[in-house]
Amino acid sequence: MPLPEGTLRLDRVHTVARDTLEFFFTVTAPTPFGFVAGQFLSLEVKPNVWRAYSIASLPGDDQLILLVRIIPEGVGSQVLSAAQSGAEFRFRGPFGHFGLSPTPDIGLTFCATGTGIAPLRALILTEAAQPHPRPMRLWYGGRDTDDIAYLGDIAQWASTLDLTVCLSRQTALPAGGSYRTGRITDLVTTAPLHDQEFYLCGNGDMVKDLTARLIAAGVSKNAIKKERFN
């Protein structure tokens, strides 16, 4: 069965963290383009070279947003960072089942490092738009505040969102109660874990480690959803 394909046109680029760019695209085909919050697409960055990127925007938004960490050895990130407005890219998708469950009366804990925040942004905004959004927590980790994408915007995503930012290499923390020194995996020992579903996205080692810690602390495997970036 052929994979669903389409075309994106790059409109603009915005820096959201250190070495992290937000790319705004118009979907030129197919129109309309349907996807579910939490899904990803595969972008052809060179002929027959494809890279997967989670979608940070919402279904129905005017533009499709991809969040990309720019690294020297990254084929996809180097092509995208050099692209000019108007550049067109083929894509395949959407793919993935990293979506919100309909389970009522349960809290949602979102856990991210780096560009793993992309699908979580879409999931949080989707839940926030519901008539009665469930309580939400976001555990977001980086080396320092310059690593944290959307830092100035996260608090506006949802009134029910409790934010904890963990900084592994910054000991002088910003004012306010949202910041901790350490890694998000450390929060397993201090945060309530019952009646929660966990959505993990980011560095593969983080996802593996946090999954193991949650299970060791008594969280059911069925309550852990994950998307690993390698």
C-alpha positions, 0 to 999 in steps of 0.5 A: 500500500503506498505511503501517504505523501504531500508537499510543504512550502517553508514560510518562515523560521524562528529561533526558540532555544539554543541551536533549536529552530521552529519551522513554519510550513504551508501544506500545499498538498494534500489539502486539507491535510489531516493528522492527530496531535502527537503524530509525526511526518517524514521529510525528504531533506535530500533525494531519497534521504528522509528524516522524521519530525514530530508536529508541534502545531495543532490540526486545523492550524494555518501552518504546520510547525516542526521543531528542529535541533541544529547539529553539525553532523545532522543531515536534516538539520543542516539542510533545513537551517540553510533553506530559504523561504519558499523552499519546498519539501516532500513529506510522508505521513502522518505517522504514529500513535503518540496521542492522548488517551480518552481516560477520564479523571486521570492526570496527564504528566508530559516529560520532555527533553530537547525537541521532544517538547514538539508533540507535547506542545500539541498534546497540551494545547489539545487537552487545554481546548477541551471543555473540562481539561484534565490536570496536566504536568510538564517535566521539561529538562535541559542543560540550562535555560537556553536549552528550553524551547518555548520557555516564555510561552509554556505558562500560557498553554494551559491554565491547568498545566503545572510546569517543572523545568530541570536544569542539569548544568545550571545551579543558579536558578531563575526566580520562581518555583518552576525550576529545579537543579538536576534531571527530570528522571529525578522527579520520580522520587518526589512527585505523586505518581498515582492516577497519572498517565505519562507521555515521554518524548525526547532523547532515547536514553532519557526515555529508557531511564525514565520508563524504568524508574516509573515502572520500578516506582509502581507505574503500570506499563500501560500508563506510559506512552513514549516517543524516542528520538535517536 
